[in-house]
Amino acid sequence: MIFGATGDLAKRKLFPSIYRLFERGKLAERFAVIGVARRSLSNDEFQHSVKESVLSALGKDKNIDEFISHFYYHSHDVTNSSSYLSLKTMANDLDKHYRLDGNRIFYLAMAPEFFGTIALHLKSDGLTDVSGFKRLVIEKPFGHNLESAKELNKQITTAFSEDEVYRIDHYLGKEMVRNIEVIRFANAIFEPLWNNRYISNIQITSSETLGVEERGRYYETSGALRDMVQNHMMQMVSLLAMEPPIRLTTDEVRSEKVRVFRAIRSVEGDQVQDYFVRGQYDEGTINGKKVMRYRDEQMVDKESNTETFVAGKLMIDNFRWAGVPFYIRTGKRMLTKSTKIVVQFKDIPMNLYYQTEKMLNPNLLVIHIQPEEGITLHLNAKKAGGHFDAQEVKLSYANTGINGMNTPEGYEKLLYDCMCGDATNFTHWDEVALSWSMVDKISAVWEKTKEESFPNYISGTKGPKAADELLEKDGFFWWPVADLDVENCQ
């Protein structure tokens, strides 16, 4: 059951992802999807909408009529018990028709303020009284801060146990994010070096060229800190920093990620300015087009104090990572759309070789997450024809080069995991609580302090100057993400 079935997320991501699972034979013939939304639609109208969304997203129509025949629509009031009772009747009928053994997944693809209400009604109105499994999938944001997240979790766990709750973070469905564990734990050349003896710093960049578009009202209450850092960025940090799990089970992987969150150094009060930088975009030019500043976007305060850029330094106080900074940055209206992880190894103790009279470049492992997918290892090798001059060489693996354009969407992978009952790549409540605890301390300082320099970076650039200074004081610099693209590697 998809609550919010007429919304943008369902049309752009969920329906195409379910279709791809169907097309690949990952779905049995015995499945049904109930679209739940407030709008009044017939089954035929809903099925036509599903067909249009699949064609628009994928341009495919193989067996499309058979696929949409499994979709049904229910016009629904999320606050009205009678609406849930009629939904229960429809679900029971479909359960018998398709012989589904009482297995149900409830996907809440709508405004988060309704999450708790829906979960409580699903319990009180009997939709969770099933003979098979029941699972609840929730989109971010999970709360607005720690207190609201606790209240929401209390409501949800009244109806569902923790192992039945799937808090979805689509970054955890991305091919190369899921590859982090394989790169680390399946390669003897990396895992022995994956510590503070050999790594000098790790940089995670997630930049967008888009502005807030039509999301001004939401973004004003969120900002980049809550929208990106609390979930996507922190999840990538945990995967990079976690200890090897005993085995690759949901509980063991989650346990190691939670240990990372607990080890992150607490930053609050006056310390925030030493560890974090915020920015807000000004007008500028992107792809040859003039774009407006954040404060001129729709439904945005003309004196807005909301950040559209965050850079920060995380210190993980444990034996493996003591002294190694994890730098994160994310922003809108940046120079390029890119998500990359750069692992910078320490310099060798004594440099015997030179690169055109300069010191050798450090070794880098670059994990390309989007838009391209792949891995690049930056090494030093002898320059052809020279004496002992060295030059940088790059060894690259690109997913698009090996597998064409068939890399599954993050939502497709996560939906399939949920159907299989694998919660490894979903967020546990402990991770949510600990990340909110960290973010709340930063936002508490920023919200009570008016940032007089806003806007402080021009659209189409790499962000505010203070973000560069954050690394410079540690003797580092941000690696330019465009120069590290897979296609630029020879």
C-alpha positions as CSV (number, residue, x, y, z in Angstrom):
1,M,0.0,0.0,0.0
2,I,1.5,3.3,-1.1
3,F,0.2,6.3,0.9
4,G,0.7,9.3,-1.3
5,A,0.3,7.4,-4.5
6,T,-0.6,10.5,-6.6
7,G,2.5,12.4,-5.4
8,D,5.8,13.1,-7.1
9,L,7.9,10.5,-5.3
10,A,5.5,7.7,-6.3
11,K,5.4,8.7,-9.9
12,R,9.1,9.4,-10.4
13,K,10.6,6.7,-8.3
14,L,8.3,4.1,-6.8
15,F,6.2,3.0,-9.8
16,P,9.2,2.8,-12.2
17,S,11.1,0.8,-9.6
18,I,8.3,-1.7,-9.0
19,Y,8.0,-2.0,-12.8
20,R,11.7,-2.8,-13.2
21,L,11.5,-5.5,-10.5
22,F,8.5,-6.9,-12.4
23,E,10.4,-6.8,-15.7
24,R,13.4,-8.5,-14.2
25,G,11.3,-11.3,-12.8
26,K,11.9,-10.2,-9.2
27,L,8.2,-10.1,-8.5
28,A,6.0,-13.1,-8.5
29,E,2.7,-13.0,-10.4
30,R,1.0,-12.9,-7.0
31,F,1.3,-9.2,-6.0
32,A,-1.0,-6.3,-5.7
33,V,-0.4,-2.6,-5.1
34,I,-3.0,-0.3,-3.6
35,G,-2.5,3.4,-4.3
36,V,-3.8,5.4,-1.4
37,A,-4.4,9.2,-1.7
38,R,-6.9,11.9,-1.0
39,R,-7.8,12.5,-4.7
40,S,-10.8,10.9,-6.1
41,L,-9.8,8.5,-8.9
42,S,-11.1,5.3,-10.5
43,N,-9.0,2.2,-10.8
44,D,-8.7,2.8,-14.6
45,E,-7.5,6.4,-14.1
46,F,-4.9,5.3,-11.5
47,Q,-3.6,2.5,-13.7
48,H,-3.3,5.0,-16.6
49,S,-1.3,7.3,-14.3
50,V,1.0,4.4,-13.3
51,K,1.5,3.5,-17.0
52,E,2.4,7.1,-17.8
53,S,4.9,7.4,-15.0
54,V,6.7,4.2,-16.1
55,L,6.8,5.3,-19.8
56,S,8.0,8.8,-18.8
57,A,10.8,7.4,-16.5
58,L,11.9,4.4,-18.5
59,G,10.5,4.6,-22.0
60,K,9.5,1.0,-21.8
61,D,6.1,-0.7,-22.2
62,K,6.9,-4.4,-22.3
63,N,4.0,-6.2,-20.5
64,I,2.9,-2.9,-19.2
65,D,-0.8,-3.7,-19.3
66,E,-0.2,-6.9,-17.3
67,F,1.8,-4.9,-14.8
68,I,-0.7,-2.1,-14.2
69,S,-3.5,-4.7,-13.9
70,H,-2.1,-5.4,-10.4
71,F,-2.7,-1.8,-9.3
72,Y,-5.8,-0.6,-7.4
73,Y,-6.8,2.8,-6.0
74,H,-8.4,3.9,-2.7
75,S,-9.5,7.4,-2.1
76,H,-8.5,8.0,1.5
77,D,-8.7,10.4,4.5
78,V,-5.7,9.6,6.7
79,T,-7.6,10.9,9.8
80,N,-10.8,9.0,9.4
81,S,-11.2,5.4,10.8
82,S,-14.0,4.6,8.3
83,S,-11.6,5.2,5.5
84,Y,-9.2,2.7,7.0
85,L,-12.0,0.2,7.4
86,S,-12.9,0.3,3.7
87,L,-9.1,0.1,2.9
88,K,-8.9,-3.0,5.1
89,T,-11.8,-4.6,3.2
90,M,-10.1,-3.9,-0.2
91,A,-6.8,-5.3,1.2
92,N,-8.5,-8.5,2.5
93,D,-10.2,-9.1,-0.9
94,L,-7.0,-8.6,-2.8
95,D,-5.2,-10.9,-0.3
96,K,-7.7,-13.7,-1.1
97,H,-7.7,-13.0,-4.9
98,Y,-3.8,-13.1,-5.2
99,R,-3.2,-15.6,-2.4
100,L,-0.8,-13.2,-0.6
101,D,-0.8,-15.1,2.8
102,G,-1.5,-11.8,4.6
103,N,1.9,-10.2,3.8
104,R,1.7,-6.4,3.7
105,I,4.1,-3.5,3.1
106,F,2.9,0.0,4.0
107,Y,4.9,2.7,2.2
108,L,4.4,6.3,3.5
109,A,5.3,8.5,0.6
110,M,3.7,11.7,1.9
111,A,4.2,14.6,4.3
112,P,6.0,13.4,7.5
113,E,3.5,15.1,9.8
114,F,1.0,12.2,8.9
115,F,3.4,9.3,9.6
116,G,2.4,8.9,13.3
117,T,-1.3,9.3,12.5
118,I,-1.3,6.7,9.8
119,A,0.8,4.2,11.8
120,L,-1.6,4.5,14.8
121,H,-4.7,4.1,12.6
122,L,-3.2,1.1,10.8
123,K,-2.9,-0.6,14.2
124,S,-6.3,0.6,15.8
125,D,-8.3,-0.1,12.6
126,G,-7.0,-3.6,12.1
127,L,-4.9,-3.3,9.0
128,T,-1.8,-4.8,10.8
129,D,-3.8,-7.8,12.0
130,V,-2.4,-10.2,9.4
131,S,-1.3,-13.8,9.3
132,G,1.9,-12.9,7.3
133,F,4.5,-10.2,7.7
134,K,3.8,-6.5,8.1
135,R,6.4,-3.8,7.3
136,L,6.3,0.0,7.4
137,V,8.5,2.0,5.0
138,I,9.1,5.6,6.0
139,E,10.7,8.4,3.9
140,K,13.0,11.0,5.4
141,P,12.9,13.3,7.3
142,F,12.3,11.2,10.3
143,G,11.4,14.1,12.6
144,H,12.7,17.7,12.6
145,N,14.9,17.3,15.6
146,L,15.6,14.7,18.3
147,E,12.5,15.4,20.4
148,S,10.1,15.2,17.4
149,A,11.9,12.1,16.2
150,K,11.4,10.5,19.6
151,E,7.7,11.3,19.5
152,L,7.3,10.0,16.0
153,N,9.2,6.8,16.9
154,K,7.0,6.3,20.0
155,Q,3.8,6.5,17.8
156,I,5.3,4.2,15.1
157,T,6.5,1.5,17.6
158,T,3.0,1.4,19.1
159,A,1.9,-0.3,15.8
160,F,5.2,-1.8,14.5
161,S,8.2,-3.4,16.2
162,E,11.6,-1.9,15.4
163,D,12.4,-4.9,13.1
164,E,9.3,-4.1,11.1
165,V,10.2,-0.4,10.5
166,Y,12.2,0.4,7.4
167,R,13.5,4.0,7.4
168,I,14.5,4.5,3.8
169,D,17.6,6.5,2.8
170,H,17.9,6.3,-0.9
171,Y,21.7,6.9,-0.7
172,L,22.0,3.5,0.9
173,G,20.5,2.0,-2.3
174,K,23.1,3.7,-4.5
175,E,25.4,1.1,-6.2
176,M,28.7,2.6,-5.0
177,V,27.5,3.4,-1.5
178,R,26.7,-0.3,-1.1
179,N,30.1,-1.0,-2.6
180,I,32.0,0.7,0.2
181,E,31.8,-2.4,2.4
182,V,33.0,-4.6,-0.5
183,I,35.9,-2.3,-1.3
184,R,37.0,-2.3,2.4
185,F,36.3,-5.8,3.5
186,A,37.1,-7.8,0.3
187,N,40.5,-6.3,-0.6
188,A,43.6,-7.1,1.3
189,I,45.3,-4.0,-0.1
190,F,42.9,-1.7,1.6
191,E,41.6,-3.0,4.9
192,P,45.1,-3.3,6.6
193,L,45.7,0.4,5.6
194,W,42.2,1.6,6.6
195,N,43.2,3.4,9.8
196,N,45.0,6.5,11.2
197,R,48.5,5.0,10.5
198,Y,48.0,5.3,6.8
199,I,45.1,7.7,6.1
200,S,45.5,11.4,6.6
201,N,41.9,12.5,5.9
202,I,38.7,11.5,4.2
203,Q,36.5,13.9,2.2
204,I,32.9,13.4,1.3
205,T,31.3,15.8,-1.1
206,S,27.7,15.9,-2.3
207,S,27.1,18.9,-4.5
208,E,24.1,20.0,-6.6
209,T,23.7,22.5,-9.4
210,L,20.0,22.8,-8.7
211,G,18.5,25.3,-6.2
212,V,15.5,24.7,-3.9
213,E,13.1,24.8,-6.9
214,E,9.5,24.5,-5.6
215,R,10.7,23.2,-2.2
216,G,11.2,26.6,-0.6
217,R,8.7,26.2,2.2
218,Y,10.1,22.8,3.2
219,Y,13.7,24.0,2.9
220,E,13.2,27.0,5.1
221,T,12.5,24.7,8.0
222,S,15.1,22.2,7.0
223,G,18.2,23.7,5.5
224,A,21.2,21.6,4.2
225,L,22.1,20.5,7.7
226,R,18.8,18.6,8.3
227,D,18.2,17.8,4.6
228,M,21.5,16.2,3.9
229,V,24.0,16.0,6.8
230,Q,21.7,14.3,9.4
231,N,21.0,11.4,7.0
232,H,22.9,10.9,3.7
233,M,26.3,12.3,4.8
234,M,26.3,10.7,8.2
235,Q,25.3,7.3,6.7
236,M,28.3,7.5,4.3
237,V,30.6,8.4,7.2
238,S,29.4,5.4,9.2
239,L,30.1,3.0,6.4
240,L,33.6,4.4,5.8
241,A,34.5,4.3,9.5
242,M,32.8,1.2,10.9
243,E,34.7,-1.8,12.1
244,P,34.5,-5.1,10.1
245,P,31.2,-6.8,11.3
246,I,31.4,-10.4,12.5
247,R,29.1,-11.3,9.6
248,L,27.1,-9.4,7.0
249,T,23.8,-9.6,8.8
250,T,21.4,-6.7,9.5
251,D,22.1,-6.6,13.2
252,E,25.8,-6.9,13.0
253,V,26.2,-4.2,10.3
254,R,23.9,-1.9,12.2
255,S,25.7,-2.5,15.4
256,E,29.0,-1.4,14.0
257,K,27.5,1.7,12.4
258,V,26.0,2.7,15.7
259,R,29.4,2.4,17.4
260,V,30.7,4.9,14.9
261,F,28.0,7.4,15.7
262,R,28.7,7.0,19.4
263,A,32.4,7.7,18.8
264,I,31.9,11.0,16.9
265,R,33.2,13.9,18.9
266,S,30.5,16.1,20.3
267,V,30.6,19.7,19.1
268,E,28.5,22.4,20.7
269,G,28.4,26.0,21.7
270,D,31.5,28.0,20.7
271,Q,33.1,24.9,19.2
272,V,30.7,24.8,16.3
273,Q,32.4,27.7,14.5
274,D,35.7,25.8,14.6
275,Y,34.2,22.6,13.1
276,F,31.4,23.7,10.8
277,V,30.8,26.3,8.1
278,R,27.4,27.3,6.7
279,G,26.6,29.1,3.4
280,Q,23.8,30.4,1.4
281,Y,23.8,30.9,-2.4
282,D,23.7,34.2,-4.1
283,E,22.7,34.9,-7.7
284,G,25.1,33.6,-10.4
285,T,25.4,31.7,-13.6
286,I,25.0,27.9,-14.1
287,N,25.3,26.2,-17.5
288,G,25.2,29.7,-19.1
289,K,22.0,30.6,-17.4
290,K,21.4,33.3,-14.8
291,V,20.0,32.0,-11.6
292,M,18.5,33.8,-8.6
293,R,19.8,33.9,-5.1
294,Y,18.2,31.7,-2.4
295,R,16.4,34.6,-0.7
296,D,14.5,35.3,-4.0
297,E,13.2,31.8,-4.4
298,Q,9.5,31.1,-4.0
299,M,8.2,30.8,-0.4
300,V,11.6,31.9,1.1
301,D,12.1,34.7,3.6
302,K,13.8,37.7,2.2
303,E,16.1,37.8,5.2
304,S,16.4,34.0,5.5
305,N,19.0,32.6,7.9
306,T,18.7,29.1,6.3
307,E,21.9,27.5,5.1
308,T,22.0,25.9,1.6
309,F,25.6,24.8,2.1
310,V,27.3,23.0,5.0
311,A,31.0,22.0,5.4
312,G,32.2,20.3,8.5
313,K,35.0,18.3,10.2
314,L,34.0,15.2,12.1
315,M,36.5,13.6,14.5
316,I,35.9,9.9,15.5
317,D,37.5,9.3,18.8
318,N,38.4,5.6,18.7
319,F,41.6,3.6,18.2
320,R,41.2,3.2,14.5
321,W,40.4,6.9,13.6
322,A,41.9,9.0,16.3
323,G,43.4,12.1,14.7
324,V,41.9,11.5,11.2
325,P,39.5,14.2,10.1
326,F,36.4,13.3,8.1
327,Y,35.5,16.3,6.1
328,I,32.0,16.6,4.7
329,R,30.4,19.3,2.4
330,T,27.1,19.5,0.7
331,G,25.4,22.4,-1.1
332,K,23.0,23.6,-3.7
333,R,23.8,25.8,-6.7
334,M,27.3,24.5,-6.8
335,L,29.8,24.3,-9.7
336,T,28.9,20.7,-10.6
337,K,26.5,17.9,-9.6
338,S,28.6,15.3,-8.0
339,T,28.8,12.9,-5.0
340,K,32.3,11.6,-4.3
341,I,34.4,10.1,-1.5
342,V,38.1,10.9,-1.5
343,V,40.4,8.8,0.8
344,Q,43.7,10.5,1.1
345,F,46.6,8.4,2.2
346,K,49.5,9.8,4.2
347,D,52.8,10.8,2.4
348,I,55.6,8.3,2.4
349,P,58.2,9.0,5.2
350,M,61.0,10.0,2.8
351,N,60.3,11.4,-0.7
352,L,63.1,10.3,-3.2
353,Y,61.2,11.2,-6.4
354,Y,59.9,14.5,-7.7
355,Q,57.2,15.4,-10.1
356,T,58.5,18.3,-12.3
357,E,60.4,19.8,-9.3
358,K,57.3,19.4,-7.1
359,M,56.6,16.9,-4.3
360,L,54.7,13.8,-5.3
361,N,51.0,13.7,-5.1
362,P,49.5,11.7,-2.3
363,N,47.8,8.4,-3.1
364,L,44.1,8.7,-3.3
365,L,41.2,6.3,-3.5
366,V,38.2,8.0,-5.1
367,I,34.7,6.4,-4.9
368,H,32.5,8.0,-7.5
369,I,28.8,7.7,-6.4
370,Q,26.9,10.0,-8.8
371,P,26.4,11.0,-11.5
372,E,29.1,8.5,-12.7
373,E,29.8,5.3,-10.7
374,G,33.2,3.8,-10.2
375,I,36.5,3.7,-8.4
376,T,39.8,5.5,-9.2
377,L,43.1,4.8,-7.5
378,H,45.7,7.5,-7.9
379,L,49.3,6.2,-7.8
380,N,52.7,7.5,-8.7
381,A,54.8,5.9,-11.5
382,K,58.0,6.6,-13.4
383,K,57.5,9.1,-16.2
384,A,58.2,7.5,-19.6
385,G,61.6,8.4,-21.1
386,G,62.7,10.3,-17.9
387,H,65.4,9.4,-15.4
388,F,63.7,9.0,-12.1
389,D,61.0,11.6,-12.5
390,A,57.6,10.4,-11.3
391,Q,54.1,11.2,-12.5
392,E,50.6,10.5,-11.3
393,V,48.7,7.6,-12.9
394,K,45.1,6.7,-12.4
395,L,43.6,3.2,-12.3
396,S,39.9,3.3,-12.9
397,Y,36.9,1.1,-12.9
398,A,33.6,2.6,-14.1
399,N,30.3,0.8,-13.6
400,T,28.8,2.4,-16.7
401,G,31.6,0.9,-18.8
402,I,31.1,-2.6,-17.5
403,N,27.4,-2.9,-17.0
404,G,26.1,-0.3,-19.5
405,M,23.2,1.8,-18.2
406,N,21.6,-1.0,-16.3
407,T,22.7,-0.1,-12.8
408,P,19.5,-0.4,-10.7
409,E,18.0,2.7,-9.1
410,G,18.5,3.0,-5.4
411,Y,14.7,2.7,-4.8
412,E,14.5,-0.5,-6.8
413,K,17.2,-2.1,-4.7
414,L,15.7,-0.9,-1.4
415,L,12.2,-1.9,-2.3
416,Y,13.4,-5.4,-3.2
417,D,15.4,-5.6,0.1
418,C,12.2,-4.7,2.0
419,M,10.2,-7.3,0.2
420,C,12.9,-9.9,1.1
421,G,12.9,-8.7,4.8
422,D,16.5,-7.5,4.6
423,A,16.9,-4.2,6.6
424,T,20.7,-4.0,6.4
425,N,20.5,-0.9,4.2
426,F,17.8,0.9,6.1
427,T,18.4,3.2,9.1
428,H,18.0,1.9,12.6
429,W,16.4,4.1,15.3
430,D,19.7,4.3,17.2
431,E,21.4,5.8,14.2
432,V,18.6,8.3,13.8
433,A,18.7,9.3,17.4
434,L,22.5,9.7,17.6
435,S,22.7,11.7,14.3
436,W,19.9,14.0,15.5
437,S,21.7,14.5,18.8
438,M,24.8,15.7,16.9
439,V,22.9,17.9,14.4
440,D,20.7,19.5,17.1
441,K,23.7,20.9,18.9
442,I,24.9,22.6,15.7
443,S,21.5,23.9,14.6
444,A,20.9,25.3,18.1
445,V,23.9,27.6,17.7
446,W,23.0,28.6,14.1
447,E,19.4,29.3,14.8
448,K,20.1,31.8,17.6
449,T,22.9,33.5,15.6
450,K,22.0,35.6,12.6
451,E,24.5,35.0,9.8
452,E,25.3,38.5,8.6
453,S,27.4,37.4,5.6
454,F,24.5,35.6,3.8
455,P,24.5,35.2,0.9
456,N,28.2,34.2,1.0
457,Y,28.8,32.2,-2.1
458,I,28.0,32.8,-5.8
459,S,25.8,30.2,-7.6
460,G,28.0,28.1,-9.8
461,T,31.0,28.1,-7.6
462,K,32.4,25.6,-5.0
463,G,31.0,27.3,-2.0
464,P,32.1,29.9,0.6
465,K,35.7,30.7,1.2
466,A,35.4,29.7,4.9
467,A,35.0,26.0,3.7
468,D,38.4,26.1,2.2
469,E,39.9,27.7,5.3
470,L,38.4,24.9,7.4
471,L,40.8,22.5,5.8
472,E,43.7,24.9,5.3
473,K,44.2,25.3,9.0
474,D,44.7,21.5,9.2
475,G,47.2,21.6,6.2
476,F,44.7,20.1,3.7
477,F,42.6,21.3,0.8
478,W,39.4,20.1,-0.9
479,W,40.2,17.9,-3.8
480,P,38.3,19.4,-6.9
481,V,35.6,16.9,-7.7
482,A,35.5,17.7,-11.4
483,D,39.2,16.8,-11.8
484,L,38.5,13.4,-10.2
485,D,35.8,12.3,-12.7
486,V,36.0,8.8,-14.1
487,E,36.0,10.1,-17.6
488,N,39.0,12.4,-16.9
489,C,41.1,9.4,-15.8
490,Q,43.5,8.0,-18.4
